[in-house]
Amino acid sequence: MVSAGTISLFPFSGMFVALTRRFRRVMAALPVAVLAAAALPAQADTALPPVRNLQQSVELAASRHQPLIVMFSLPDCPYCEKLRRTQYQFLARDGYLVQQVEISDRRPVTGFDGRPTSGAELARKYGIKLAPTVLFFGPGGREIGERIVGAMTEDFYGAFIQRAIKESSAALAGPHAGPPV
């Protein structure tokens, strides 16, 4: 029995009730906040420059005797993010021209031919069905290296990139290095 002169075993019970009410109000508002956040466009944690003008980008890359490296990705793709973070941002820092196309993006970009296109149209044109897929382009938008489809084992992925870059660089230096006819 607890009498008026004894110490209460629950001295913070009033504060607990107030916190519980506040918690319930916050939790009730949470679905609205989650839905609002879901309506925002997704953005990668590790950014690669988005494709804006493929014609200019491929010319710049070729002037450096390098391929234009384009990663086709999807918003919120964990494999795409991992590759951006562990592979492609370092290539960009090393001076390679690495850009990204969101497969579902309908915003206009300039294609290799100077005409307007979109990420979705480019994905359709190049038969991209899986993210991430990485293509290596030379002048005129010609694929000059073996594309990398999916996120292979991390141990070997860097070797696939290096092989594609070496293959692409050889194609740029070879006798058929000009734009496609």
N, C-alpha and C positions, 0 to 999 in steps of 0.2 A: 504494500500500500504506500502511496505517495501522499504526504501531507503538505500543507502550505509552507511549512518550515523546512522542508528538505530540498536538496539540490535536484533539479530536473535532469533526467537522463538525456533529454533531447533539447539542449539549450538553443540550438540553431534551427529548430523545427519551423519557425516562422520564415526564416530566410530560405530554407529548403522549399517551402511551398511557393514562395515568390519566384525562385529560380525555375521551378518546375513549370509554372505558368509561362514564364518568359521563353523557356525551351520549347514549349508547345506552340507558342506564337511563331517562333523562328522556323520550326519544322513545318508548320502549316504554310508558310510563305515559300519554303524551299522548292516545291514543284514549279512554281512560277519562275523562280530564278533559274532553275535547270532548263526549263523550256526556252527562256529568253536567251540563255547562253547557247543552246543548241541551234537557235535561229541565226547566230552570228556565223560568218564564213569561217571555216576551219583554216588554220594556218599552221604550218610546220614549226616545230620547236627550233630546229636548225634550218635556217633559211639558205636556200640557193637562189641566185637571181632568177626571176621568172623570165621566160621567153617573151620578148617584146617584138623583136624584128630579126627573124631568122636569116634573112638575106644579109643584113649588116653583120650579124654575129658570125656567120660562117665565113664571110670575107675576112673579118678580123682574125679569126682562128687560123685560116689558111695563110694569112700574111705572117703569122708566127710559126708556120710549118707544123701546125697542130690540127687535130680534128676538133670540131665543135662537139662537145659531149652534152647530150640532152637526156635527162632523167624524166621518164614519164611516171607520174605518181598519182596517188589519190589522197584526199584529205584524211587525216587521222590514220594513215597506214603505218603501223608500227615498224614494218620491215623497211619502208621507205625512209622513215626517220632514222633508223639505225644506220642505214647506208649513208645517208647525208652526213650523219655525225661521225662515222668511223672511216669513211672513204672519200666521199666527193668534196666535202669542205676542204680537205687537205690538198686535193688536186687543184682546187680553185686557188688556194693560198700559194701553191707552187707555180701559178701562172697559167694553168690550163683554163680555157673558157668552158665552164660547166654551168648549164642552165637547166631549169626545171619547167615541165609542162604538167599541169593538172589535167588528167584525162577527162574529167567531167566539166572542165571550165569552158564556158561559152563566150567569154570576153574576147574581143577581137585582138589578134596579133598579126604581124606581117609575116607571110610565108616566104619560102625560099625564092619564089617567083615574083615577090614584091606585092602580091595580092593579099587582101585580108583573108584571114582564116581564124580558127580557134583551136584551143587545146583538144576539144572533143573531135573536131574535124581532122586534126593531125593524127590523133590516136586511131581514128577510123582509117585514114589514108595509109598509115604504116602498119595496120593490123595489130595494134597493141590491145591485148586482151587481159594482161596481167600486170599488176603493179607490184614492185617496181620493174620497169624495163628501161634499159639504157641503150641509146643508139649513138653511133659515132659518125658524124657527117663531114663530108668534104664539099668543095665548091658545087653550087647548083642544087644542094640538098641530096647528093648521092651518098648512100651509106657506104662507108669505106672501111669499116671494121666490123667484126662479128658482134652482133647485139648480145647483150646480157639480159636474160629474161629471168625474173624472180630473184629471190635472195638466197643464193646458194650458201653452203657452209662458210662461215666467217673465215676459217683458216685459209681457204683457197680463193676467196672472192678477189682479194687484191691481185693475185696472179692473173685472174681472168681480165681484170682491168688493164694491167700492164701489157698483157698479150694483145688486147684490142687496141691499145694506144700504139704499140709497136707496129701492128698490122696497118693501122690507119696512117701512121707517119710514113710507112713505106709506100702506101698507095698515093699519098700526096707527092712523094718524091719520084714516083715511077713515071713511065712514059705516057700513061693514060691519066695524068693528073689534072687535066683540064676539065671544064664543065661538060656534063653529058650532052650528047648530040640529040 
